[in-house]
Amino acid sequence: MKKAKVVIPREHGGWAMISVPYIIGMMAAQPVLLHLPLFLAWLLLYLASYPLLQALRRGARKKAG
């Protein structure tokens, strides 16, 4: 059985696109404790989308090749 690798997106701009609008919006709306789980959910969704997209691309290449 293969050991699962941790996959972290390589795009630096992606991190900024996730965090900067969130932080600006949070500051504009007065920070509350509810913002923390929302940010964690948003971050985990971003981290999960990268391996999902890579798997879809890999599957499409196998079918084409």
Biopython code that builds the backbone (N, CA, C, O; Angstrom):
import numpy as np
from Bio.PDB.StructureBuilder import StructureBuilder

atoms = [
    (1, "MET", "N", (0.850, -1.182, 0.000)),
    (1, "MET", "CA", (0.000, 0.000, 0.000)),
    (1, "MET", "C", (0.889, 1.238, 0.000)),
    (1, "MET", "O", (1.856, 1.322, 0.757)),
    (2, "LYS", "N", (0.551, 2.194, -0.856)),
    (2, "LYS", "CA", (1.332, 3.421, -0.950)),
    (2, "LYS", "C", (1.026, 4.340, 0.222)),
    (2, "LYS", "O", (-0.101, 4.405, 0.712)),
    (3, "LYS", "N", (2.052, 5.038, 0.650)),
    (3, "LYS", "CA", (1.864, 6.030, 1.697)),
    (3, "LYS", "C", (1.307, 7.304, 1.065)),
    (3, "LYS", "O", (1.855, 7.797, 0.079)),
    (4, "ALA", "N", (0.228, 7.835, 1.623)),
    (4, "ALA", "CA", (-0.409, 9.035, 1.070)),
    (4, "ALA", "C", (0.466, 10.254, 1.332)),
    (4, "ALA", "O", (0.957, 10.460, 2.442)),
    (5, "LYS", "N", (0.651, 11.058, 0.282)),
    (5, "LYS", "CA", (1.422, 12.286, 0.420)),
    (5, "LYS", "C", (0.483, 13.449, 0.707)),
    (5, "LYS", "O", (-0.661, 13.466, 0.252)),
    (6, "VAL", "N", (0.973, 14.409, 1.458)),
    (6, "VAL", "CA", (0.227, 15.630, 1.683)),
    (6, "VAL", "C", (0.398, 16.502, 0.445)),
    (6, "VAL", "O", (1.518, 16.788, 0.023)),
    (7, "VAL", "N", (-0.711, 16.913, -0.122)),
    (7, "VAL", "CA", (-0.669, 17.704, -1.352)),
    (7, "VAL", "C", (-1.023, 19.143, -1.013)),
    (7, "VAL", "O", (-2.121, 19.434, -0.537)),
    (8, "ILE", "N", (-0.075, 20.036, -1.266)),
    (8, "ILE", "CA", (-0.298, 21.458, -1.023)),
    (8, "ILE", "C", (-0.207, 22.166, -2.366)),
    (8, "ILE", "O", (0.755, 21.968, -3.108)),
    (9, "PRO", "N", (-1.201, 22.990, -2.684)),
    (9, "PRO", "CA", (-1.165, 23.685, -3.967)),
    (9, "PRO", "C", (0.105, 24.515, -4.126)),
    (9, "PRO", "O", (0.594, 25.110, -3.166)),
    (10, "ARG", "N", (0.633, 24.550, -5.351)),
    (10, "ARG", "CA", (1.887, 25.256, -5.621)),
    (10, "ARG", "C", (1.681, 26.735, -5.909)),
    (10, "ARG", "O", (2.623, 27.519, -5.799)),
    (11, "GLU", "N", (0.490, 27.121, -6.268)),
    (11, "GLU", "CA", (0.247, 28.499, -6.685)),
    (11, "GLU", "C", (0.306, 29.442, -5.486)),
    (11, "GLU", "O", (-0.493, 29.313, -4.558)),
    (12, "HIS", "N", (1.244, 30.387, -5.497)),
    (12, "HIS", "CA", (1.354, 31.343, -4.397)),
    (12, "HIS", "C", (0.146, 32.272, -4.411)),
    (12, "HIS", "O", (-0.378, 32.623, -3.354)),
    (13, "GLY", "N", (-0.293, 32.669, -5.581)),
    (13, "GLY", "CA", (-1.402, 33.604, -5.705)),
    (13, "GLY", "C", (-2.693, 33.046, -5.155)),
    (13, "GLY", "O", (-3.567, 33.800, -4.729)),
    (14, "GLY", "N", (-2.820, 31.735, -5.161)),
    (14, "GLY", "CA", (-4.025, 31.106, -4.613)),
    (14, "GLY", "C", (-4.195, 31.399, -3.134)),
    (14, "GLY", "O", (-5.304, 31.633, -2.655)),
    (15, "TRP", "N", (-3.089, 31.383, -2.423)),
    (15, "TRP", "CA", (-3.153, 31.680, -0.990)),
    (15, "TRP", "C", (-3.617, 33.118, -0.758)),
    (15, "TRP", "O", (-4.400, 33.386, 0.153)),
    (16, "ALA", "N", (-3.132, 34.028, -1.580)),
    (16, "ALA", "CA", (-3.552, 35.425, -1.455)),
    (16, "ALA", "C", (-5.016, 35.589, -1.849)),
    (16, "ALA", "O", (-5.748, 36.357, -1.225)),
    (17, "MET", "N", (-5.442, 34.866, -2.888)),
    (17, "MET", "CA", (-6.837, 34.974, -3.315)),
    (17, "MET", "C", (-7.790, 34.399, -2.272)),
    (17, "MET", "O", (-8.958, 34.786, -2.221)),
    (18, "ILE", "N", (-7.309, 33.492, -1.453)),
    (18, "ILE", "CA", (-8.144, 32.931, -0.388)),
    (18, "ILE", "C", (-8.146, 33.838, 0.839)),
    (18, "ILE", "O", (-9.204, 34.102, 1.411)),
    (19, "SER", "N", (-6.982, 34.314, 1.246)),
    (19, "SER", "CA", (-6.881, 35.003, 2.535)),
    (19, "SER", "C", (-7.176, 36.499, 2.494)),
    (19, "SER", "O", (-7.852, 37.010, 3.386)),
    (20, "VAL", "N", (-6.690, 37.208, 1.485)),
    (20, "VAL", "CA", (-6.826, 38.670, 1.482)),
    (20, "VAL", "C", (-8.281, 39.132, 1.434)),
    (20, "VAL", "O", (-8.664, 39.963, 2.257)),
    (21, "PRO", "N", (-9.122, 38.633, 0.504)),
    (21, "PRO", "CA", (-10.516, 39.082, 0.511)),
    (21, "PRO", "C", (-11.242, 38.713, 1.805)),
    (21, "PRO", "O", (-12.087, 39.463, 2.293)),
    (22, "TYR", "N", (-10.899, 37.551, 2.349)),
    (22, "TYR", "CA", (-11.534, 37.127, 3.594)),
    (22, "TYR", "C", (-11.168, 38.077, 4.743)),
    (22, "TYR", "O", (-12.036, 38.503, 5.504)),
    (23, "ILE", "N", (-9.904, 38.395, 4.855)),
    (23, "ILE", "CA", (-9.447, 39.275, 5.939)),
    (23, "ILE", "C", (-10.036, 40.679, 5.790)),
    (23, "ILE", "O", (-10.463, 41.284, 6.774)),
    (24, "ILE", "N", (-10.057, 41.189, 4.569)),
    (24, "ILE", "CA", (-10.628, 42.522, 4.347)),
    (24, "ILE", "C", (-12.119, 42.529, 4.686)),
    (24, "ILE", "O", (-12.605, 43.451, 5.340)),
    (25, "GLY", "N", (-12.840, 41.502, 4.241)),
    (25, "GLY", "CA", (-14.265, 41.410, 4.553)),
    (25, "GLY", "C", (-14.523, 41.254, 6.034)),
    (25, "GLY", "O", (-15.475, 41.827, 6.563)),
    (26, "MET", "N", (-13.690, 40.488, 6.708)),
    (26, "MET", "CA", (-13.845, 40.294, 8.140)),
    (26, "MET", "C", (-13.617, 41.606, 8.887)),
    (26, "MET", "O", (-14.347, 41.918, 9.827)),
    (27, "MET", "N", (-12.625, 42.361, 8.482)),
    (27, "MET", "CA", (-12.357, 43.645, 9.132)),
    (27, "MET", "C", (-13.459, 44.656, 8.851)),
    (27, "MET", "O", (-13.782, 45.472, 9.714)),
    (28, "ALA", "N", (-14.034, 44.613, 7.671)),
    (28, "ALA", "CA", (-15.112, 45.541, 7.325)),
    (28, "ALA", "C", (-16.390, 45.225, 8.098)),
    (28, "ALA", "O", (-17.201, 46.116, 8.354)),
    (29, "ALA", "N", (-16.568, 43.963, 8.467)),
    (29, "ALA", "CA", (-17.812, 43.548, 9.125)),
    (29, "ALA", "C", (-17.649, 43.335, 10.632)),
    (29, "ALA", "O", (-18.501, 42.694, 11.248)),
    (30, "GLN", "N", (-16.608, 43.842, 11.227)),
    (30, "GLN", "CA", (-16.331, 43.644, 12.651)),
    (30, "GLN", "C", (-16.105, 42.156, 12.950)),
    (30, "GLN", "O", (-17.056, 41.375, 12.919)),
    (31, "PRO", "N", (-14.885, 41.761, 13.232)),
    (31, "PRO", "CA", (-14.570, 40.346, 13.471)),
    (31, "PRO", "C", (-15.358, 39.758, 14.635)),
    (31, "PRO", "O", (-15.494, 40.380, 15.688)),
    (32, "VAL", "N", (-15.867, 38.564, 14.430)),
    (32, "VAL", "CA", (-16.549, 37.802, 15.482)),
    (32, "VAL", "C", (-15.969, 36.392, 15.480)),
    (32, "VAL", "O", (-15.272, 36.001, 14.544)),
    (33, "LEU", "N", (-16.255, 35.647, 16.512)),
    (33, "LEU", "CA", (-15.703, 34.300, 16.653)),
    (33, "LEU", "C", (-16.177, 33.367, 15.540)),
    (33, "LEU", "O", (-15.475, 32.413, 15.205)),
    (34, "LEU", "N", (-17.333, 33.618, 14.969)),
    (34, "LEU", "CA", (-17.862, 32.773, 13.900)),
    (34, "LEU", "C", (-16.999, 32.832, 12.639)),
    (34, "LEU", "O", (-17.071, 31.929, 11.806)),
    (35, "HIS", "N", (-16.198, 33.861, 12.488)),
    (35, "HIS", "CA", (-15.327, 33.968, 11.319)),
    (35, "HIS", "C", (-14.247, 32.879, 11.303)),
    (35, "HIS", "O", (-13.799, 32.474, 10.230)),
    (36, "LEU", "N", (-13.830, 32.411, 12.461)),
    (36, "LEU", "CA", (-12.775, 31.401, 12.525)),
    (36, "LEU", "C", (-13.187, 30.080, 11.874)),
    (36, "LEU", "O", (-12.453, 29.595, 11.013)),
    (37, "PRO", "N", (-14.331, 29.466, 12.241)),
    (37, "PRO", "CA", (-14.696, 28.220, 11.556)),
    (37, "PRO", "C", (-15.010, 28.434, 10.075)),
    (37, "PRO", "O", (-14.788, 27.538, 9.260)),
    (38, "LEU", "N", (-15.520, 29.602, 9.724)),
    (38, "LEU", "CA", (-15.780, 29.894, 8.325)),
    (38, "LEU", "C", (-14.471, 29.919, 7.538)),
    (38, "LEU", "O", (-14.394, 29.365, 6.441)),
    (39, "PHE", "N", (-13.447, 30.556, 8.093)),
    (39, "PHE", "CA", (-12.150, 30.599, 7.412)),
    (39, "PHE", "C", (-11.547, 29.199, 7.302)),
    (39, "PHE", "O", (-10.991, 28.846, 6.262)),
    (40, "LEU", "N", (-11.652, 28.402, 8.364)),
    (40, "LEU", "CA", (-11.113, 27.041, 8.317)),
    (40, "LEU", "C", (-11.825, 26.202, 7.261)),
    (40, "LEU", "O", (-11.181, 25.433, 6.547)),
    (41, "ALA", "N", (-13.139, 26.339, 7.154)),
    (41, "ALA", "CA", (-13.888, 25.605, 6.138)),
    (41, "ALA", "C", (-13.480, 26.055, 4.742)),
    (41, "ALA", "O", (-13.312, 25.227, 3.846)),
    (42, "TRP", "N", (-13.321, 27.351, 4.553)),
    (42, "TRP", "CA", (-12.921, 27.898, 3.259)),
    (42, "TRP", "C", (-11.517, 27.410, 2.886)),
    (42, "TRP", "O", (-11.265, 27.048, 1.737)),
    (43, "LEU", "N", (-10.621, 27.403, 3.850)),
    (43, "LEU", "CA", (-9.258, 26.944, 3.621)),
    (43, "LEU", "C", (-9.223, 25.450, 3.289)),
    (43, "LEU", "O", (-8.519, 25.039, 2.367)),
    (44, "LEU", "N", (-9.972, 24.640, 4.027)),
    (44, "LEU", "CA", (-9.994, 23.206, 3.761)),
    (44, "LEU", "C", (-10.621, 22.896, 2.404)),
    (44, "LEU", "O", (-10.199, 21.958, 1.728)),
    (45, "LEU", "N", (-11.607, 23.660, 2.008)),
    (45, "LEU", "CA", (-12.195, 23.481, 0.684)),
    (45, "LEU", "C", (-11.159, 23.793, -0.397)),
    (45, "LEU", "O", (-11.069, 23.078, -1.395)),
    (46, "TYR", "N", (-10.394, 24.837, -0.205)),
    (46, "TYR", "CA", (-9.335, 25.188, -1.155)),
    (46, "TYR", "C", (-8.281, 24.081, -1.221)),
    (46, "TYR", "O", (-7.846, 23.697, -2.307)),
    (47, "LEU", "N", (-7.876, 23.573, -0.065)),
    (47, "LEU", "CA", (-6.861, 22.522, -0.032)),
    (47, "LEU", "C", (-7.378, 21.219, -0.637)),
    (47, "LEU", "O", (-6.598, 20.461, -1.215)),
    (48, "ALA", "N", (-8.669, 20.947, -0.515)),
    (48, "ALA", "CA", (-9.242, 19.727, -1.078)),
    (48, "ALA", "C", (-9.460, 19.838, -2.579)),
    (48, "ALA", "O", (-9.478, 18.822, -3.274)),
    (49, "SER", "N", (-9.625, 21.042, -3.088)),
    (49, "SER", "CA", (-9.902, 21.192, -4.521)),
    (49, "SER", "C", (-8.685, 20.859, -5.377)),
    (49, "SER", "O", (-8.846, 20.362, -6.492)),
    (50, "TYR", "N", (-7.492, 21.114, -4.897)),
    (50, "TYR", "CA", (-6.282, 20.858, -5.687)),
    (50, "TYR", "C", (-6.102, 19.367, -5.986)),
    (50, "TYR", "O", (-5.945, 19.014, -7.155)),
    (51, "PRO", "N", (-6.116, 18.474, -4.988)),
    (51, "PRO", "CA", (-5.971, 17.048, -5.313)),
    (51, "PRO", "C", (-7.137, 16.514, -6.155)),
    (51, "PRO", "O", (-6.947, 15.629, -6.989)),
    (52, "LEU", "N", (-8.328, 17.046, -5.936)),
    (52, "LEU", "CA", (-9.477, 16.615, -6.724)),
    (52, "LEU", "C", (-9.282, 16.967, -8.194)),
    (52, "LEU", "O", (-9.518, 16.133, -9.067)),
    (53, "LEU", "N", (-8.857, 18.183, -8.472)),
    (53, "LEU", "CA", (-8.623, 18.592, -9.851)),
    (53, "LEU", "C", (-7.473, 17.804, -10.484)),
    (53, "LEU", "O", (-7.533, 17.470, -11.667)),
    (54, "GLN", "N", (-6.442, 17.509, -9.716)),
    (54, "GLN", "CA", (-5.323, 16.718, -10.237)),
    (54, "GLN", "C", (-5.788, 15.309, -10.585)),
    (54, "GLN", "O", (-5.376, 14.763, -11.609)),
    (55, "ALA", "N", (-6.636, 14.712, -9.757)),
    (55, "ALA", "CA", (-7.153, 13.371, -10.033)),
    (55, "ALA", "C", (-8.024, 13.374, -11.280)),
    (55, "ALA", "O", (-7.966, 12.435, -12.074)),
    (56, "LEU", "N", (-8.825, 14.408, -11.463)),
    (56, "LEU", "CA", (-9.660, 14.492, -12.657)),
    (56, "LEU", "C", (-8.796, 14.636, -13.911)),
    (56, "LEU", "O", (-9.088, 14.017, -14.935)),
    (57, "ARG", "N", (-7.747, 15.436, -13.842)),
    (57, "ARG", "CA", (-6.855, 15.604, -14.988)),
    (57, "ARG", "C", (-6.117, 14.309, -15.299)),
    (57, "ARG", "O", (-5.953, 13.952, -16.466)),
    (58, "ARG", "N", (-5.674, 13.612, -14.273)),
    (58, "ARG", "CA", (-4.957, 12.358, -14.463)),
    (58, "ARG", "C", (-5.872, 11.317, -15.095)),
    (58, "ARG", "O", (-5.437, 10.545, -15.950)),
    (59, "GLY", "N", (-7.139, 11.292, -14.680)),
    (59, "GLY", "CA", (-8.109, 10.359, -15.260)),
    (59, "GLY", "C", (-8.400, 10.674, -16.707)),
    (59, "GLY", "O", (-8.568, 9.766, -17.520)),
    (60, "ALA", "N", (-8.463, 11.960, -17.041)),
    (60, "ALA", "CA", (-8.717, 12.365, -18.420)),
    (60, "ALA", "C", (-7.530, 11.999, -19.311)),
    (60, "ALA", "O", (-7.723, 11.620, -20.466)),
    (61, "ARG", "N", (-6.320, 12.106, -18.798)),
    (61, "ARG", "CA", (-5.128, 11.741, -19.573)),
    (61, "ARG", "C", (-5.074, 10.245, -19.843)),
    (61, "ARG", "O", (-4.679, 9.818, -20.928)),
    (62, "LYS", "N", (-5.478, 9.438, -18.841)),
    (62, "LYS", "CA", (-5.464, 7.988, -19.025)),
    (62, "LYS", "C", (-6.464, 7.568, -20.097)),
    (62, "LYS", "O", (-6.183, 6.666, -20.887)),
    (63, "LYS", "N", (-7.622, 8.211, -20.130)),
    (63, "LYS", "CA", (-8.633, 7.871, -21.135)),
    (63, "LYS", "C", (-8.186, 8.309, -22.525)),
    (63, "LYS", "O", (-8.432, 7.606, -23.505)),
    (64, "ALA", "N", (-7.534, 9.461, -22.618)),
    (64, "ALA", "CA", (-7.095, 9.994, -23.919)),
    (64, "ALA", "C", (-5.886, 9.216, -24.452)),
    (64, "ALA", "O", (-5.742, 9.046, -25.662)),
    (65, "GLY", "N", (-5.032, 8.751, -23.561)),
    (65, "GLY", "CA", (-3.773, 8.128, -23.976)),
    (65, "GLY", "C", (-3.911, 6.687, -24.127)),
    (65, "GLY", "O", (-2.945, 6.006, -24.472)),
]
sb = StructureBuilder()
sb.init_structure("model")
sb.init_model(0)
sb.init_chain("A")
sb.init_seg("    ")
for serial, (resi, resn, name, xyz) in enumerate(atoms, 1):
    if name == "N":
        sb.init_residue(resn, " ", resi, " ")
    sb.init_atom(name, np.array(xyz, "f"), 0.0, 1.0, " ", f" {name:<3s}", serial, name[0])
structure = sb.get_structure()
